[in-house]
Amino acid sequence: MQRSDVVVIGAGPAGMAAAATAAGHGASVTVLDEQSRPGGQIYRDVDRAGPARAAILGRDYLHGARLSGELRAAGITHIDGAEVWAIEGQGRVSYTRRGCAAQIEAGRLILATGALERPMPVPGWTLPGVMTAGAGQILLKQSGVLARRAVLVGCGPLLYLVAAQMVRAGTPPVALIETQTRHDLTGAARHMGGALRGWRHLAKGLRLLAEIRRAGVPRYTGARGIEIEGTDRAQAVICQSGGKTHRIACDTVLLHHGVVPNTQAARSIGVRHRWDAAQHCFAPVLDTWGGAEGAEALIAGDGAGIGGAVVAELSGRIAALRAVEQLGRITEGERDRLAAPLLRARGRERAVRPFLDAAYPPFAEALAPADSTIICRCEEVTAGDIRGYARLGCLGPNQAKAFGRPGMGPCQGRYCGLSVTGLLAQANGQTPDETGYMRVRPPLKPVTLGALAQMDGTGDGAR
Amino acid sequence: MKTVSPFLELEEKPRVGVTFEGERFELPEGENLAASLLAAGVRVFRRTPVSDAPRAPFCMMGACFDCLVEIDGVVRQACMIDVVDELEIVRPGAEAAKGTDDAAK
């Protein structure tokens, strides 16, 4: 079996920075990543973006190329296209690459599995043509593909970024349907102090809005009653805004109301998670370094709680310092000295979060959808089904599986887990922590028998 | 199916031939399969086993499994595959369903 001092799962900003830092202190490092090329979602395919795409995507995106460059350093083995499906014991990681299973033993394990889009169940969200805003951006980053007639629906900085990038590409969105209200913004004002410390973010946001406005993209704010119309594909978005009902015809709908930690891998090894009321999601319970409660692993990046790309990069380096100290490559004193400026920078970067979290709260209708709205896309379980299970005495998501299979399809609850917890908590008058979350078990991704049969134990997947 | 694509491709790249449900498409070599099929005008990637509802890529990052297709008898996520020459792609279960229909005749 292969062995590495440090095994990093994920090659986004946290994973790339963690790998580079650990290797910089002489540790052997293996990075396992699902994608064909490094970058994660935020810096997706940054090494291949030509000048045209670079101009559209902007300088923040291009920063990722510096990180992917660091990933090519001596001592780092980057195994691309590696789908991790099990983590066992003290750090034995099983994965599939090009149809062959392989295993690697980690001295220290760093999970950098990033974020997922917060599920946004609204009527019609399963129709072809409806995607996450992140997906729309991935199409642009990786493939240079843009939706010609798209409506962006939801809230948050990413929605404006995607809209501005579409404007720059010459395919502005048909409309922006925004769910945040003026009340959200005034409520967020009390976090302005922190936001001002992160003033660069705010200035960036204002520049994006100016670009969108200049392009003449209509904005519908405080939108309610959002529905996507269509039979075999999305054809229009219906919403109420400004006291009127609007129907906006389109071919593509891009949904977004924030991102949440991707907790699948961490949960599968028993890391304790706690509800984060400000960010409306579960996050792992961690120490300063990213050391997880309940399992032998460090967690860095958005998977540790949403902080964005810069926080992710810093957290990756901080976690790596802890890992190399635990491996005996540096002393605790050296670790603390090296980490001090990183911790300070991370504190400054995090200062803007309370403002963003308050200004762009999740869309209330998607947290409590109408009975007929599908919440589990795979098994087609509706919000009404979940409420029905609660009436029959169902208290938690694991019990709900026995009632109607929510979370038991191929996505394993990635896009319904938070909805199931939320609906059961509402129906039973409990907190999300009391209600709990779906138990996550390996395999984290489907594995074929053929892939297992080809597992030879030597792990030549690295070549 | 080959209607005007709702998606625009910014760059021209060398293309290879693949088939989707028996129909031939010229897709950019080495590019993401899900993105390339969308750009080629494919709207419905699969139908759900529960209600036969149409689905297409949703997350583009390997998490939602809505872009599942079948290649060489293996059901895979189109968003995690690169385009290579002569891929033969079908909707998952399409072959099996055809078998059942034939048996019923």
Interface residues (C-beta under 8 A of the other chain):
Chain A: E34 S36 Q41 G50 A52 R53 E83 L116 E117 T126 L127 P128 G129 V130 M131 T132 G134 A135 I138 L139 Q142 S143 G144 V145 L146 A147 R148 R149 A169 T171 D232 R233 D251 T252 N262 R377 C378 E379 E380 G409 P410 C411 R414 Y415 K445 T448 G450
Chain B: S5 P6 F7 L8 E9 L10 E11 P28 E31 N32 A35 S36 L38 A39 R43 V44 F45 T48 V50 S51 A53 P54 R55 A56 P57 F58 C59 M60 M61 G62 A63 C64 F65 D66 L68 V74 M80 D82
